[in-house]
């Protein structure tokens, strides 16, 4: 049974990755001349990314907001940047297809961040820590999201795409939902109360010190740490729920 599950996981992942690559196969190829462009933008505390790039977020120590894009001189102008209702949108201009983003890197700084919505191809990094009241992460793209040193009251993670969400830090309440192929790796996010639901192929790892509600309805499993005092475990699929202390 385990061998069959692994074969299913491999087949689905490869198919989705190939499909994602073919989207840009006939697009514009990046030049070997690189530029950095800075943008004058309004305040925002949410990021919605649907382009092809490596995105790096840093929480600013003051109230400053900044955005820089580094990449090939024929690719950077194709990235559409705008702020609407407190959300920064990063997209590719209409009717423009990028064959390979090359070294495209987007650097973002804001005093606060409440949400990351990822629908593109590439990785998102929050490496320098983030202190905020609440954080929502939704991954529908192809690539990983990595968040380190988070200090937060409430965290909500929804994984619907291909790629992993890795998150470390502390939180009071955490909600984790996996419906895609990628994993949610949150066993280094020290939380008091966790609600975890696996309905897809990807698995979930988490840490709950007080209360854990965990349900499995798909192939992926849930592994938990923390020895929670209150547990409600529900298993209806092939996947398992296991303590890994």
C-alpha positions, 0 to 999 in steps of 0.5 A: 500500500505504501509503495502504491501511495508513493507512486501516486504522489510521484506521478501527480507531482511530475505531471503538475510540474511538467504542466506548469513548465509548459505554460511558459515554454513559448515565452520571452527568454531573459537577456544577460543584461541585468537591472534593478528597478525601484517602485514608488508604491502605497502602503500595504500589508498583504502580498498577492503574487502570480508571477514567476520570481523569487520573492524575499520579504523583510519586515522594516524596523521603521514605518518605511515601505519599499519594493525592488525588482532585480532581473534581466532588462527585458523581463523586469518591465514585464512585471506589473506592480500595483497596490489595491485595498491594502494588497500588493499585486505582483503579476505579469503584464497581459499577453506577455509570457516569460519562458524562464525568469532567470535571476528575477528577484523581488525584494519587499519591505513593509512594517507589517504583513498579514497575508501572502497569496501565492499563485505563481512559480518560484519561492517566497522567503521570510528569512529575517523574522516577522512579528505580527498579530495575524498571518494568512498564507495561501499557496496555489502555485508551484514553489515553496514558502519559507517563513522563519522566526514568526511571532504571531497570535493567529496563523492560517495556512492553506496549501492547494498547490505544488510545493511546501510551506515551511514555517517556524516560530511561535503562535497562539492559534494555528489552522492548517489545511492541505488540499494539494500536493505540497506539504505543510511543515509547521512542527517548529511553529510552537502553537498552543492550539492547532486545527489541522486538516489533510484532504489531499496528497500532501502531509502536515506536521505541526506542534500543539502544546494544549489542544489539537483537532486533526482530521485526515480525509485524503492520502496525506497524513498528519504528524504532531509534536507537543503532547497536547492535553486535549486531542480530537483525532479523526481519520477517514482516508488512507493517510495516518495521524501520528505523534512524533514526540 
